[in-house]
Structure formats: C-alpha cells, structure tokens
C-alpha cells in the first residue's frame, strides 16, 4: 500500500523524554482522507475497522469498553472506556 498526495497526511513529532537524559520520543500521526485498504496475497484488507479499534483499546490499551457507538455506515466507532 502506498501513501501519497491528497489522500493522507503523515506528521512526525519529537520531544525530549524526561525519564533519562539523551532519550527522545518520536511519534507519528497518520490521517487518511478516504478509506484505505491493503492487498495481501490477493486479499483486500481494510486498514481501519471498528473491530480493530476495539482490539487496540482492549488488548493494547488495556481499557474496558463501557459503551460503543458505531456510525450509521459502520465505518467509525466512538468508544467510552475506563481503565
């Protein structure tokens, strides 16, 4: 999958990590202007799905999803969470 032009934007930020002298935190922010997908082994895979977002919140963020609200077209999810 390529990223380019008008369909998306990538921004990098850097800041000093106060936990130890000489460490820096570099974060990357990606914003898509349209739905993106990748083709892997001839299979199209959506890059962002509500199920993937739930997985990130639960398994990676260790948050409990109290309530979720999907958009009418099921493309977006807003979640209320607690730690």
MARPA-565835 format. One record per atom (N, C-alpha, C): residue in one letter; x negated, y, z. Coordinates in steps of 0.05 Angstrom, whole numbers, plus 5000, padded with zeros to 4 digits. Each point is the difference from the previous one (the first is absolute). Layout:
REM residues N
AXYZ ...
//
This chain:
REM residues 83
X498349775000 X501750235000 X498250245000 X500650194983 X498550254999 X501750225013 X498650205009 X501350235012 X499150244984 X501850164992 X499150234985 X502150224997 X499050224990 X501550224992 X502350095018 X502350034987 X502350125013 X501549815018 X499549744999 X501649815014 X499249975030 X497650105008 X499249955027 X497850205008 X499449995026 X497950175010 X498549855023 X497450025000 X498449895022 X498450235013 X500150015026 X498550205015 X498349865021 X497650105004 X498249905021 X499550225020 X499949935025 X499350195021 X497949875017 X498350175012 X497949915017 X499950175025 X499749875022 X499650145025 X498149855018 X498950145019 X498149885018 X501549825020 X498849775006 X501249825020 X498750065027 X501550115018 X499050095026 X499249775018 X500549754993 X499349785017 X497049955000 X498550084979 X497149964999 X498850194980 X497750125008 X498650184982 X499249864974 X500550134978 X499249904974 X502149834986 X502349965013 X502249854987 X502050194988 X501149934978 X502050164986 X502449824992 X502350125001 X502449864991 X500850114972 X500249824981 X500850084973 X502749874995 X502050164995 X502749894994 X500750064971 X501649824989 X500950034973 X503150015000 X501150194986 X502950034998 X500749974971 X501949824995 X500949954972 X503050064999 X500750164980 X502950074996 X500649944970 X502149844996 X500949934973 X502550174993 X500150104976 X502250154990 X502249824988 X499349754997 X501949804988 X499449735012 X501849814995 X499549735010 X497649884986 X498349875015 X497649874988 X500149705005 X498849864982 X499849715003 X497449914989 X499149775008 X497549884990 X500849734987 X498549934979 X500549744988 X497749825007 X500749785014 X498049805008 X500949734990 X498249874985 X500649744988 X502750014985 X500450204984 X502450034984 X502650045017 X499750075025 X502350055017 X499950295010 X502250144996 X500150285009 X500750015029 X498450155015 X500350025029 X500450295008 X502350075012 X500450285009 X497950075021 X499150254998 X497950095019 X501250085027 X502450095001 X501350095025 X502849885001 X500549855020 X502749895004 X500850045029 X502650025006 X500850025028 X498949775017 X500049754989 X498949775015 X497050045006 X498550114981 X497250055005 X499650215022 X501750214999 X499950215020 X500649885028 X502149835002 X500649875025 X497649845011 X498749864982 X497749845007 X497850185012 X499550224986 X498050195010 X500650105028 X502550075004 X500850115026 X499749795022 X501149764995 X500049785020 X497249885004 X498949894979 X497649845002 X497450165002 X499950234987 X497650165000 X500250235021 X502350125002 X500350225019 X500949915027 X500849755002 X500949895026 X502350165011 X501950084982 X502350155008 X502549834998 X501850045018 X502649874998 X501950184984 X501249894980 X501950154984 X502749995015 X500950235010 X502550015015 X502350014980 X499750164979 X502150024980 X498750094973 X501149904978 X499050074974 X502250104983 X499450194983 X502050114981 X498849994972 X501249834983 X499249994972 X501550204984 X498750104979 X501350194982 X502049844984 X502050134988 X502149864985 X498949824978 X497750074988 X498949844979 X498049795011 X499749995026 X498249815014 X497150044994 X499250234990 X497250054994 X498550125023 X501450125019 X498650145022 X501249915027 X498350015020 X500949925027 X499050215020 X501850095017 X499450175022 X500349825025 X498049995017 X500249825024 X499650165025 X501649935020 X499750095027 X498549785016 X497850075012 X498349795012 X499350085029 X499149805015 X498950055026 X497649815004 X498250095017 X497649865005 X500449805023 
//
